[in-house]
Structures are given as structure tokens and as C-alpha cells.
Amino acid sequence: MQTLQRDGSHELIRRRLLRFAFLLFALLFLPVPPSPRLPVAVAAGAERVTTATREGRLAVFDDVWATLGERYYDPHLNGVDWSAQRAALRPLAAEAQGQAEFYAVLRRLIGPLRDVHTRVYQPEERSEWQRPRLLDVGLAVREIEGEIVITRVERNAAAWRAGARAGDAVLSVDGENAAARLARRLAEEGGASTAQAARLRALARLFDGPLHEPATVLVSATRGGEQRTRAALLPRVLRTREPLISVRREGGFAVVHFPLFTQEIVIELMRALERDELRKARGIIIDLRDNGGGEAEAMADMASAFLPEGIDLGHFTDRFGRVTSAPQTRRTLLLAATPINNFHGPLVILTSARTSSAAEIFVAALKEAGRATVIGETTCGCVLGIRRRHPLPDGGLLDISEMDFRTASDRRLEGAGVAPDEVSQPTRRDIREGRDPAIKRALEILKAQARSHRDT
């Protein structure tokens, strides 16, 4: 990476400040089970309160209530009677038995805002948003055709050794019917930007439980036309999800996948665009089906690789209606003088209900510009901005949505999302047989566009 000129040091400082000012969309849509996170340092000389005491619980509760009232992007708090919320829940906070019960009360306080970005974390739940530590049992699930279906099994993990495979249905977890457990998680989840967002967050917590106790999972499998039931003890472990970009070739085309928008991933994309794997690709599929957002400025850098310079990507506004940021495409990366490598070939973007936050802004910008075809599902509809995270008196953390967003065409994405040009959802049979209908359709579109370009 090239460095700035000496007389550009002030510009470098300005750019770094901008980056930290817009660390938006903190991984809203990765799963959010309990996970150890780094503690927050309290102010010098200040003594951290403890929620083991009534006074400590009330101090934290009052801090959350007051901070949201002062900083939330909507001064009317989405129509919620904030004083009534305080009156109803403060007594419950005072008498809560244990930290988990107390934080459940805080989630009840926040829930009616119906905002997945605004959330509280217990002191031990903190981690870097770029590298979250997530509870993992060696498999992933989603709802398909009214069933909770396994979509991925980690090879050689306990689930794999027990015979669980992609396409099998989860019947129960820890002796509780899977559908009933999902409904309970959904009730615990509280508010969310959209109904699908709430459901996905609840599904991500399906296997939650004590780390020292394995999950007992019962699955239904069909083998050779015969349906069988298999039980498995799946260890609950914490894994750090690294924000990595992957590029693979599909014939003359390329598939690019990354879970977050970060400056590091943008730099890796720029390098890939210099290499034959992308530079000579006849078209690119950008797979954002599990992209949970990230930095708004990294998103702008990424969009700059596929759109002309100076394209308006939308704008953020604060609680007073003032525009706080209006990202545009540019010629060089935000934090360096490195030129942005451009790709002018055809694009297809894959989306799902997990595509959220900054990823939704990216999809909307390329779709509105007529630059890409979008295949998959309507995105999350979870597009608000976090300006800075708020440390709580007990070492916990409060994320607050302080900015709203509208696209270049003045369309609000929060609660609505971005609809695909073509809907594509996998069936259980697709999952079982390892087919990806969205990738297949994307390749068909790129091949047709390549033929059309060749014939003109």
C-alpha cells in the first residue's frame, strides 16, 4: 500500500477520524448467543458498579434509559412511551435475580423500539465487532418449507460423526421440540426491524445453552428412501469468526464472498482485482447472503470498484434531521492513496434475509444504478447507523442507533429492505443434494450477458 506525502499527514489523520466516526452497522446479523467479550474500561478514578446490588442495577437501568432518550436517532423513540417503559420495568430491574435476569429486563426495555441495531451486552458478552466470538455446535440451520433444516455440518465434528447431514431436519434440542424452542426464543428476542429479522435472530440462538454442557439434538434424516431419527451430543464451543474474503472461479466467471465490509477486506478485493482470477473474469457473482454489514466507508470503497467516481450512495441523518454523512464513490481508498481497481464486466449480487445494514446500502446503490442483477431474497431491512458504542456502569455495553439512512433516490431501507430482481430460495432437496439454485441462476444470467456483449 502506498503512503501519503509528508504534507498529507493531516489528511491521513482526518481520514482515520472519519473511519472511526462511521463504524456503523456493528455485525447486526451474525448470530448473537452469549459469548465472552473483552471488558470495557471505566473512566479513570471511577468505580464500576455491580448488578449484584439493587443500587447497581438501578444505576445501569437508568443509564440505559437516559442515554437512549438523549441519543436515539428518532427523538420520538419510534412512538414508544419511554416514560411508561421506565415506570413499568424499573421495579423489575431493581428486583432482578442475577445478571442474566437483569439484562433480560433491559432487553424488554429496548424491545418495543423494534430496532436490531440497538441492543445491550452483558460485560462478558463483549467482543470486537469485526471478529465476534459465537457459540457453535458444528452445524448451521435455517427454516425451509416449515421445518428447521440443517444447511451445513462441519466435517468430522460431533454432528458429522453422529450422522447428521445437510438437509436433515432438527426435531428437538435439549429435549424441547425445535419449533416450540424457536417460538420461545422469538418471544425472548423482543423487537426487531422486521419480522424476518426477529425470526433469524431467534433461529441463531436455537442451540444456546451453558458452554460446559453439550446440546442434545435429535434430527430426522432420510437415507435410501427410509426415514430415520438420530440423536447427537454436540459440544457448545466459542469460535471467532474471521472477516475473510474468498474468491473462486466458476468457468470463466468468479464468485466473491465476504461476511463483512471492512477496510481489510476492501484491500484484499483490490489485490484480487489485480490478479487474473478477477481481472480476467467475464463476470462476477458477489455473494452477500450472510453479510451482516460493517463500515460505511469500507462499503463506499467497495462500491467504487464497480461504479463510476462521484456516485451518490445515499445519506445518513441524525435525530435533528441533519445530514451527518453522504458517502460517494471515489478514485482512491479512504485510508490510503492507493487507487481503486475497477471492474466493468457484468455483476450479479446474491442476497438473503441475513443480508443487512451496510450490505443493504451496497445492494441498493448498485441496483438503483442499474449496475447489477440481484438474485435471492429480500434483505433484512435493518439499516441504521451506530456512531459510537456506549459503555455501561457495570462494564456492559449499549449499542444505539443514532442515524437513519436513505438511498440516493431518497428511499428508506429500515423496515423495508431491498427486494431482488429474481427470487431464489433453496428447497430441502437442494440442500440435501448440495445444489445452490441462486448460484446456478446467477451463472445463467452472466453467460447470457456475456453472449449478448460478444454479439454486439
C-alpha positions as CSV (number, residue, x, y, z in Angstrom):
1,M,0.0,0.0,0.0
2,Q,1.3,3.4,-0.9
3,T,1.7,6.1,1.8
4,L,0.6,9.7,1.9
5,Q,3.0,12.6,1.2
6,R,4.5,14.2,4.3
7,D,2.4,17.3,3.9
8,G,-0.6,15.0,3.8
9,S,-0.3,13.8,7.4
10,H,-3.3,16.0,8.5
11,E,-5.4,14.4,5.7
12,L,-4.4,11.0,7.0
13,I,-5.5,11.9,10.5
14,R,-8.7,13.3,9.1
15,R,-9.4,10.1,7.2
16,R,-8.7,7.9,10.3
17,L,-11.1,10.0,12.3
18,L,-13.7,9.6,9.7
19,R,-13.3,5.9,9.7
20,F,-13.8,5.6,13.5
21,A,-16.7,8.1,13.3
22,F,-18.5,5.8,11.0
23,L,-18.0,2.4,12.4
24,L,-21.6,1.6,11.5
25,F,-23.7,-1.5,11.5
26,A,-21.9,-3.5,14.1
27,L,-22.4,-7.0,12.9
28,L,-26.1,-6.9,13.4
29,F,-26.9,-10.1,11.8
30,L,-24.5,-12.7,12.8
31,P,-25.8,-14.9,15.5
32,V,-25.9,-13.4,18.9
33,P,-25.7,-16.1,21.5
34,P,-24.0,-15.3,24.9
35,S,-20.2,-15.1,24.3
36,P,-17.3,-13.8,26.4
37,R,-16.2,-10.4,25.3
38,L,-13.4,-8.0,26.4
39,P,-14.4,-5.9,29.4
40,V,-14.8,-2.1,29.0
41,A,-12.5,0.1,31.0
42,V,-14.4,2.5,33.1
43,A,-13.4,6.2,33.4
44,A,-10.2,6.8,35.3
45,G,-10.9,7.1,39.0
46,A,-14.4,5.8,38.6
47,E,-15.6,2.7,40.5
48,R,-17.5,0.2,38.4
49,V,-20.9,-0.7,39.8
50,T,-22.2,-4.2,40.2
51,T,-25.6,-5.5,39.2
52,A,-25.4,-7.8,42.2
53,T,-26.8,-4.9,44.3
54,R,-30.2,-3.2,43.9
55,E,-28.4,0.2,43.6
56,G,-26.1,-1.1,40.9
57,R,-29.0,-2.5,38.8
58,L,-30.9,0.8,39.1
59,A,-27.8,2.8,38.1
60,V,-27.3,0.7,34.9
61,F,-31.1,0.7,34.1
62,D,-31.3,4.5,34.5
63,D,-28.2,4.9,32.4
64,V,-29.6,2.9,29.5
65,W,-33.0,4.6,29.7
66,A,-31.5,8.2,29.8
67,T,-28.8,7.5,27.1
68,L,-31.4,6.2,24.7
69,G,-33.7,9.1,25.3
70,E,-30.8,11.6,24.6
71,R,-29.1,9.9,21.7
72,Y,-31.6,7.7,19.7
73,Y,-32.0,8.7,16.1
74,D,-35.7,9.2,16.5
75,P,-36.5,11.8,19.2
76,H,-39.9,10.2,19.5
77,L,-38.4,6.7,20.0
78,N,-40.5,5.1,17.3
79,G,-43.7,6.1,19.1
80,V,-42.8,4.3,22.3
81,D,-43.9,5.9,25.6
82,W,-40.5,6.0,27.1
83,S,-41.6,7.2,30.5
84,A,-44.2,4.5,30.7
85,Q,-41.5,1.9,29.8
86,R,-39.3,3.2,32.7
87,A,-42.2,3.1,35.1
88,A,-43.2,-0.4,34.2
89,L,-39.7,-2.0,34.1
90,R,-37.6,-0.2,36.6
91,P,-39.1,-2.1,39.6
92,L,-38.4,-5.4,37.7
93,A,-34.8,-4.3,37.2
94,A,-34.5,-3.5,40.9
95,E,-35.6,-6.9,42.0
96,A,-34.0,-9.0,39.2
97,Q,-32.3,-12.1,40.4
98,G,-28.9,-12.4,38.8
99,Q,-27.2,-10.6,35.9
100,A,-29.0,-12.7,33.2
101,E,-32.4,-11.8,34.5
102,F,-31.5,-8.1,34.9
103,Y,-30.2,-7.9,31.3
104,A,-33.4,-9.6,30.1
105,V,-35.3,-6.7,31.7
106,L,-33.0,-4.3,29.7
107,R,-33.9,-6.1,26.5
108,R,-37.5,-5.7,27.4
109,L,-37.0,-2.0,27.8
110,I,-35.4,-1.7,24.3
111,G,-37.5,-4.3,22.5
112,P,-40.5,-2.0,21.6
113,L,-38.1,0.2,19.6
114,R,-38.1,-2.7,17.0
115,D,-34.5,-2.0,16.1
116,V,-32.0,-4.8,15.8
117,H,-29.0,-2.4,15.9
118,T,-29.9,-1.0,19.4
119,R,-29.0,-3.7,21.9
120,V,-27.3,-4.4,25.2
121,Y,-24.4,-6.7,26.0
122,Q,-23.5,-8.1,29.4
123,P,-19.9,-7.4,30.5
124,E,-18.8,-11.0,29.5
125,E,-20.5,-10.8,26.1
126,R,-18.3,-8.2,24.6
127,S,-16.0,-8.8,21.6
128,E,-14.7,-6.9,18.6
129,W,-17.5,-6.5,16.1
130,Q,-15.1,-7.4,13.3
131,R,-14.3,-10.7,14.9
132,P,-17.2,-11.8,17.0
133,R,-17.0,-14.9,19.2
134,L,-20.0,-17.0,18.6
135,L,-21.4,-20.1,20.1
136,D,-21.1,-23.0,17.7
137,V,-22.3,-26.6,17.8
138,G,-20.8,-27.7,14.4
139,L,-23.8,-27.1,12.2
140,A,-26.0,-24.3,10.8
141,V,-29.8,-24.3,10.3
142,R,-32.5,-22.3,8.5
143,E,-36.2,-22.6,8.1
144,I,-37.2,-24.3,4.9
145,E,-40.7,-25.5,3.9
146,G,-41.9,-25.1,7.6
147,E,-39.1,-27.2,9.0
148,I,-35.8,-26.3,10.7
149,V,-33.3,-27.8,8.3
150,I,-29.6,-28.3,8.7
151,T,-27.7,-26.3,5.9
152,R,-24.2,-27.1,6.9
153,V,-22.4,-29.7,9.0
154,E,-18.8,-29.3,10.0
155,R,-16.9,-32.3,8.7
156,N,-15.6,-34.6,11.4
157,A,-17.3,-32.6,14.1
158,A,-19.6,-34.4,16.6
159,A,-22.7,-33.8,14.5
160,W,-20.9,-35.3,11.4
161,R,-19.8,-38.3,13.3
162,A,-23.3,-38.8,14.6
163,G,-24.5,-39.0,11.0
164,A,-26.2,-35.6,10.7
165,R,-26.0,-34.2,7.2
166,A,-27.2,-31.1,5.3
167,G,-30.9,-31.5,4.5
168,D,-31.8,-33.3,7.7
169,A,-34.5,-31.7,9.9
170,V,-33.9,-30.7,13.6
171,L,-36.7,-32.2,15.7
172,S,-35.6,-31.2,19.2
173,V,-32.9,-29.5,21.2
174,D,-32.2,-30.5,24.8
175,G,-35.5,-32.4,24.9
176,E,-37.5,-29.4,23.7
177,N,-39.5,-29.6,20.5
178,A,-37.5,-27.5,17.9
179,A,-40.5,-25.5,16.7
180,A,-41.5,-24.7,20.3
181,R,-38.0,-23.7,21.2
182,L,-37.8,-21.4,18.2
183,A,-41.1,-19.8,19.3
184,R,-39.7,-19.3,22.8
185,R,-36.5,-17.7,21.5
186,L,-38.6,-15.5,19.3
187,A,-40.7,-14.3,22.3
188,E,-37.4,-13.7,24.3
189,E,-35.9,-11.8,21.3
190,G,-38.2,-8.8,21.7
191,G,-38.4,-6.2,18.9
192,A,-36.6,-6.2,15.6
193,S,-36.6,-4.1,12.5
194,T,-38.6,-6.6,10.6
195,A,-40.4,-9.9,11.4
196,Q,-37.9,-11.8,9.3
197,A,-35.0,-10.2,11.3
198,A,-36.5,-11.2,14.6
199,R,-37.1,-14.8,13.3
200,L,-33.5,-15.1,12.1
201,R,-32.0,-13.8,15.3
202,A,-34.2,-16.3,17.3
203,L,-33.1,-19.1,14.9
204,A,-29.4,-18.2,15.5
205,R,-30.0,-18.8,19.2
206,L,-31.7,-22.2,18.8
207,F,-28.7,-24.1,20.3
208,D,-27.9,-21.6,23.1
209,G,-27.1,-23.1,26.5
210,P,-24.2,-23.4,29.0
211,L,-20.8,-23.8,27.4
212,H,-19.9,-26.7,29.7
213,E,-23.0,-28.7,28.7
214,P,-23.3,-30.3,25.2
215,A,-26.6,-29.7,23.3
216,T,-28.7,-32.9,22.8
217,V,-30.0,-32.7,19.3
218,L,-32.5,-35.0,17.6
219,V,-32.6,-35.0,13.8
220,S,-34.7,-36.6,11.2
221,A,-32.8,-38.0,8.2
222,T,-33.8,-39.7,5.0
223,R,-31.4,-42.3,3.7
224,G,-32.1,-44.6,0.8
225,G,-35.8,-43.7,0.9
226,E,-36.0,-44.6,4.6
227,Q,-36.6,-42.0,7.3
228,R,-34.5,-42.4,10.4
229,T,-34.1,-40.5,13.7
230,R,-30.6,-39.8,15.0
231,A,-29.5,-38.3,18.3
232,A,-26.3,-36.4,18.9
233,L,-24.5,-34.7,21.7
234,L,-23.0,-31.6,20.3
235,P,-20.4,-29.7,22.3
236,R,-21.0,-25.9,22.7
237,V,-17.8,-24.1,21.8
238,L,-16.9,-20.4,21.2
239,R,-15.4,-19.7,17.8
240,T,-14.1,-16.4,16.5
241,R,-15.4,-15.6,13.1
242,E,-12.7,-14.1,11.0
243,P,-13.7,-11.5,8.3
244,L,-12.1,-13.2,5.3
245,I,-12.8,-12.7,1.6
246,S,-12.9,-15.8,-0.7
247,V,-12.7,-15.8,-4.5
248,R,-13.4,-18.9,-6.6
249,R,-13.8,-19.5,-10.3
250,E,-16.9,-21.0,-12.0
251,G,-15.7,-21.5,-15.5
252,G,-14.9,-18.0,-16.9
253,F,-16.7,-16.3,-14.0
254,A,-15.8,-15.6,-10.4
255,V,-17.7,-15.8,-7.1
256,V,-16.7,-13.4,-4.4
257,H,-17.9,-13.9,-0.8
258,F,-17.2,-11.9,2.4
259,P,-19.1,-11.7,5.6
260,L,-18.4,-8.0,6.5
261,F,-17.4,-4.7,5.0
262,T,-14.0,-3.8,6.5
263,Q,-11.1,-1.8,5.2
264,E,-9.0,-5.1,5.3
265,I,-11.5,-6.9,3.0
266,V,-11.6,-3.9,0.6
267,I,-7.8,-4.1,0.3
268,E,-8.0,-7.8,-0.4
269,L,-10.6,-7.2,-3.1
270,M,-8.3,-4.6,-4.7
271,R,-5.5,-7.1,-4.8
272,A,-7.8,-9.7,-6.3
273,L,-8.8,-7.3,-9.0
274,E,-5.2,-7.0,-10.0
275,R,-4.9,-10.8,-10.4
276,D,-6.2,-12.9,-13.2
277,E,-8.9,-14.5,-11.0
278,L,-10.9,-11.3,-11.1
279,R,-9.2,-9.1,-13.7
280,K,-9.9,-11.6,-16.5
281,A,-13.3,-12.8,-15.2
282,R,-16.1,-12.5,-17.7
283,G,-18.5,-11.6,-14.9
284,I,-18.6,-11.6,-11.1
285,I,-21.1,-13.0,-8.6
286,I,-21.0,-11.1,-5.3
287,D,-22.4,-13.4,-2.6
288,L,-23.8,-11.3,0.3
289,R,-26.2,-13.9,1.6
290,D,-24.6,-13.9,5.1
291,N,-23.1,-10.4,5.0
292,G,-24.0,-8.5,8.2
293,G,-22.8,-5.1,7.3
294,G,-19.8,-3.2,8.6
295,E,-18.1,0.1,8.0
296,A,-20.0,2.6,5.8
297,E,-16.7,3.9,4.4
298,A,-15.4,0.4,3.5
299,M,-18.7,-0.1,1.8
300,A,-18.2,3.1,-0.2
301,D,-14.7,1.9,-1.2
302,M,-16.1,-1.4,-2.3
303,A,-18.9,0.2,-4.4
304,S,-16.2,2.4,-6.0
305,A,-14.7,-0.7,-7.6
306,F,-18.0,-1.2,-9.6
307,L,-19.4,2.3,-10.1
308,P,-18.0,5.5,-11.6
309,E,-16.5,8.1,-9.3
310,G,-18.8,10.6,-7.7
311,I,-21.9,8.4,-7.5
312,D,-24.1,9.3,-4.5
313,L,-24.7,6.3,-2.3
314,G,-27.3,7.9,0.0
315,H,-27.1,9.9,3.2
316,F,-27.3,9.5,7.0
317,T,-29.3,11.9,9.2
318,D,-29.3,12.4,12.9
319,R,-32.2,13.0,15.3
320,F,-32.4,16.6,14.2
321,G,-32.7,15.7,10.5
322,R,-29.2,17.0,9.8
323,V,-27.2,15.1,7.2
324,T,-24.2,13.6,9.0
325,S,-22.6,11.7,6.2
326,A,-23.2,11.3,2.5
327,P,-20.9,8.6,1.1
328,Q,-19.9,8.7,-2.5
329,T,-17.8,6.5,-4.8
330,R,-14.2,7.7,-5.2
331,R,-11.0,7.2,-7.0
332,T,-8.7,6.2,-4.1
333,L,-9.2,4.2,-0.9
334,L,-10.3,6.2,2.1
335,L,-7.2,5.4,4.3
336,A,-4.5,5.4,1.6
337,A,-3.5,7.0,-1.6
338,T,-4.0,3.6,-3.3
339,P,-6.0,3.8,-6.5
340,I,-9.2,1.8,-6.6
341,N,-9.2,-1.0,-9.1
342,N,-12.3,-1.1,-11.2
343,F,-14.3,-4.0,-12.7
344,H,-16.6,-3.1,-15.7
345,G,-18.0,-6.5,-16.5
346,P,-21.4,-7.8,-15.6
347,L,-22.4,-8.4,-12.0
348,V,-24.9,-10.5,-10.1
349,I,-25.4,-10.0,-6.4
350,L,-26.9,-12.7,-4.2
351,T,-29.0,-11.7,-1.2
352,S,-30.9,-13.3,1.7
353,A,-32.8,-12.1,4.8
354,R,-29.4,-12.1,6.5
355,T,-28.0,-9.5,4.1
356,S,-28.1,-6.4,6.3
357,S,-27.0,-2.9,7.2
358,A,-24.1,-1.7,5.0
359,A,-24.6,-4.7,2.7
360,E,-28.1,-3.5,2.0
361,I,-26.8,0.0,1.1
362,F,-24.3,-1.6,-1.3
363,V,-27.0,-3.7,-2.9
364,A,-29.4,-0.7,-3.2
365,A,-26.7,1.5,-4.7
366,L,-25.8,-1.0,-7.4
367,K,-29.4,-1.9,-8.2
368,E,-30.5,1.8,-8.4
369,A,-27.6,2.5,-10.7
370,G,-28.6,-0.4,-13.0
371,R,-25.2,-1.9,-12.4
372,A,-26.1,-5.4,-11.1
373,T,-28.9,-8.0,-11.2
374,V,-30.0,-9.1,-7.7
375,I,-30.9,-12.7,-7.1
376,G,-32.2,-14.3,-3.9
377,E,-34.4,-13.0,-1.1
378,T,-35.4,-9.6,0.2
379,T,-32.7,-8.2,2.5
380,C,-33.1,-7.7,6.2
381,G,-34.4,-4.2,6.3
382,C,-32.0,-3.3,9.1
383,V,-30.3,-0.1,8.1
384,L,-29.5,2.4,10.8
385,G,-26.2,3.9,11.9
386,I,-24.2,3.4,15.2
387,R,-22.0,6.4,15.7
388,R,-20.3,5.3,18.9
389,R,-20.8,2.5,21.4
390,H,-21.8,3.4,25.0
391,P,-20.1,1.7,28.0
392,L,-22.4,0.9,30.9
393,P,-21.5,1.5,34.5
394,D,-21.1,-2.3,35.2
395,G,-18.8,-2.9,32.2
396,G,-21.6,-3.9,29.9
397,L,-22.3,-2.2,26.5
398,L,-25.1,-0.4,24.8
399,D,-25.3,0.0,21.0
400,I,-27.5,2.9,20.0
401,S,-28.9,3.7,16.5
402,E,-28.1,7.4,16.2
403,M,-28.5,7.8,12.4
404,D,-31.2,7.0,9.9
405,F,-30.4,6.3,6.2
406,R,-32.0,7.0,2.9
407,T,-30.7,5.9,-0.6
408,A,-29.7,8.2,-3.4
409,S,-33.4,8.1,-4.6
410,D,-34.5,9.1,-1.0
411,R,-35.8,5.6,-0.2
412,R,-35.7,4.4,3.4
413,L,-34.4,0.9,3.8
414,E,-35.1,0.4,7.5
415,G,-38.0,-1.9,7.9
416,A,-38.3,-2.5,4.1
417,G,-35.0,-3.9,2.8
418,V,-34.1,-4.4,-0.9
419,A,-36.2,-6.8,-3.0
420,P,-34.3,-9.0,-5.5
421,D,-34.9,-8.8,-9.2
422,E,-35.5,-12.6,-9.1
423,V,-36.5,-14.6,-6.1
424,S,-34.4,-17.7,-5.4
425,Q,-34.8,-19.9,-2.3
426,P,-33.3,-23.4,-1.8
427,T,-35.6,-26.3,-1.2
428,R,-34.7,-29.0,1.4
429,R,-33.9,-31.3,-1.5
430,D,-31.5,-28.7,-2.9
431,I,-29.7,-28.6,0.5
432,R,-29.6,-32.4,0.7
433,E,-28.1,-32.8,-2.8
434,G,-25.7,-29.9,-2.5
435,R,-27.3,-27.7,-5.1
436,D,-27.3,-23.9,-5.0
437,P,-30.1,-22.6,-7.2
438,A,-29.1,-18.9,-6.7
439,I,-25.5,-19.6,-8.0
440,K,-26.9,-21.6,-10.9
441,R,-29.3,-18.8,-11.9
442,A,-26.6,-16.2,-11.5
443,L,-24.3,-18.1,-13.9
444,E,-27.1,-18.4,-16.4
445,I,-27.6,-14.6,-16.3
446,L,-23.9,-13.8,-16.6
447,K,-23.5,-16.2,-19.5
448,A,-26.4,-14.6,-21.4
449,Q,-25.0,-11.2,-20.8
450,A,-21.5,-12.3,-22.0
451,R,-23.1,-13.7,-25.2
452,S,-25.0,-10.5,-25.7
453,H,-21.9,-8.4,-25.3
454,R,-19.9,-10.7,-27.6
455,D,-22.6,-10.4,-30.3
456,T,-22.8,-6.6,-30.2
